[in-house]
Amino acid sequence: MNLEDLVRLRRARDLMDRNYAEPLDVPALARVALMSPGHFSRSFRAAFGETPYSYLMTRRIERAKALLRRGDLSVTEVCFAVGCTSLGSFSSRFTELVGESPSAYRARPHDEGAAVPACVAKIHTRPVRNGEAGSAAPPLA
């Protein structure tokens, strides 16, 4: 993969980071990267180790975790606020990545990380992929 392709892929990834709550699909992201949808999907996975959909869902779950920790929105409101259109799919993916349901995550206290800088907290609260919830990052001390 050449440097120009990586720059285009980063442009698409940055769009997902900024507009995670918007309806984004592979053809739209491929247009941003100036690639065909198939080439974009293959190249994205080769460059970043996951599919565009998986990357986008991880961003959405990260944001959902932050909204659920606040506690002022219902799980349904959080689901739609992060760009998911199906509560069932959102809950399943959240549970897969986080290791507990959105309702359980929202209900438990989250005070233990209050004094931790956001840049450090982000590393430790990042959702894991592919059912690896059991091997998540160790709790903050």
C-alpha positions as CSV (number, residue, x, y, z in Angstrom):
1,M,0.0,0.0,0.0
2,N,1.4,3.4,-1.0
3,L,1.5,6.5,1.1
4,E,-1.2,8.2,-1.0
5,D,-3.6,5.4,-0.2
6,L,-2.9,5.6,3.5
7,V,-3.5,9.4,3.5
8,R,-6.9,8.8,1.8
9,L,-7.8,6.0,4.2
10,R,-6.9,8.2,7.2
11,R,-9.2,10.9,5.7
12,A,-12.1,8.4,5.7
13,R,-11.2,7.2,9.2
14,D,-11.1,10.8,10.5
15,L,-14.6,11.3,9.0
16,M,-15.8,8.3,11.0
17,D,-14.2,9.7,14.1
18,R,-15.9,13.1,13.6
19,N,-19.3,12.0,12.2
20,Y,-19.8,8.7,14.0
21,A,-23.4,9.6,14.7
22,E,-24.2,10.2,11.0
23,P,-25.4,7.5,8.7
24,L,-22.1,6.3,7.1
25,D,-21.7,3.5,4.7
26,V,-18.8,1.9,2.8
27,P,-19.7,3.6,-0.6
28,A,-19.8,7.0,1.0
29,L,-16.5,6.4,2.9
30,A,-14.9,5.0,-0.3
31,R,-15.8,8.2,-2.1
32,V,-14.0,10.2,0.5
33,A,-11.0,8.0,0.0
34,L,-11.3,8.1,-3.8
35,M,-11.5,4.3,-4.0
36,S,-14.0,1.7,-5.1
37,P,-16.0,0.3,-2.2
38,G,-14.4,-3.1,-2.5
39,H,-10.9,-1.7,-2.7
40,F,-11.6,0.7,0.2
41,S,-12.9,-2.1,2.5
42,R,-9.9,-4.4,1.7
43,S,-7.4,-1.5,2.1
44,F,-9.0,-0.2,5.3
45,R,-8.7,-3.7,6.9
46,A,-5.2,-4.1,5.7
47,A,-4.2,-0.7,7.1
48,F,-6.1,-0.6,10.4
49,G,-6.7,-4.3,11.2
50,E,-10.5,-4.2,11.2
51,T,-13.3,-3.5,8.8
52,P,-14.7,0.0,8.4
53,Y,-18.0,-1.1,10.0
54,S,-16.1,-2.6,13.0
55,Y,-14.1,0.6,13.4
56,L,-17.2,2.8,13.2
57,M,-19.1,0.6,15.7
58,T,-16.2,0.9,18.2
59,R,-16.3,4.7,17.9
60,R,-20.0,4.6,18.5
61,I,-19.7,2.3,21.6
62,E,-16.9,4.5,23.0
63,R,-19.2,7.5,22.8
64,A,-22.2,5.5,24.1
65,K,-20.1,4.5,27.2
66,A,-19.4,8.2,27.9
67,L,-23.1,9.1,27.6
68,L,-24.2,6.1,29.7
69,R,-21.7,7.1,32.5
70,R,-23.4,10.6,32.6
71,G,-26.7,8.8,33.5
72,D,-29.1,11.4,32.2
73,L,-30.1,9.6,29.0
74,S,-31.9,6.2,28.6
75,V,-30.2,3.4,26.7
76,T,-32.6,4.0,23.8
77,E,-31.7,7.7,23.7
78,V,-28.0,6.8,23.8
79,C,-28.5,4.3,21.0
80,F,-29.9,6.8,18.6
81,A,-27.6,9.6,19.8
82,V,-24.5,7.6,18.7
83,G,-26.0,6.8,15.2
84,C,-27.3,3.3,15.7
85,T,-30.8,2.7,14.3
86,S,-31.6,-0.6,16.0
87,L,-31.7,-0.9,19.8
88,G,-31.3,-4.7,19.6
89,S,-28.2,-4.5,17.4
90,F,-26.7,-1.7,19.6
91,S,-27.3,-3.7,22.8
92,S,-25.8,-6.8,21.3
93,R,-22.7,-5.0,20.0
94,F,-22.3,-3.1,23.2
95,T,-22.5,-6.3,25.3
96,E,-20.0,-8.0,22.9
97,L,-17.4,-5.2,23.1
98,V,-17.9,-4.1,26.8
99,G,-18.8,-7.4,28.5
100,E,-22.0,-6.2,30.0
101,S,-25.3,-4.8,28.7
102,P,-25.8,-1.1,28.2
103,S,-28.4,-1.1,31.1
104,A,-26.0,-2.8,33.5
105,Y,-23.2,-0.4,32.5
106,R,-25.4,2.6,33.0
107,A,-26.6,1.4,36.4
108,R,-23.2,0.7,38.0
109,P,-21.1,3.5,39.6
110,H,-18.4,5.1,37.5
111,D,-16.7,7.2,40.2
112,E,-13.4,5.2,40.2
113,G,-12.1,7.0,37.0
114,A,-13.3,10.5,37.9
115,A,-9.8,11.8,38.8
116,V,-8.1,10.1,35.8
117,P,-7.1,12.3,32.9
118,A,-9.4,11.8,29.9
119,C,-6.5,10.7,27.6
120,V,-5.6,7.8,30.1
121,A,-9.3,6.9,30.7
122,K,-9.9,6.6,27.0
123,I,-7.2,3.9,26.8
124,H,-8.7,1.9,29.7
125,T,-12.3,2.3,28.7
126,R,-11.9,1.6,24.9
127,P,-14.2,-1.3,23.9
128,V,-12.4,-4.5,22.8
129,R,-13.3,-6.3,19.6
130,N,-14.2,-9.8,18.6
131,G,-15.7,-10.9,21.9
132,E,-12.5,-10.2,23.8
133,A,-14.4,-8.5,26.7
134,G,-13.0,-11.0,29.2
135,S,-9.4,-9.8,28.4
136,A,-10.2,-6.1,28.6
137,A,-7.6,-3.6,29.9
138,P,-7.0,-3.9,33.7
139,P,-8.9,-1.6,36.0
140,L,-7.5,1.8,36.8
141,A,-5.6,2.0,40.1
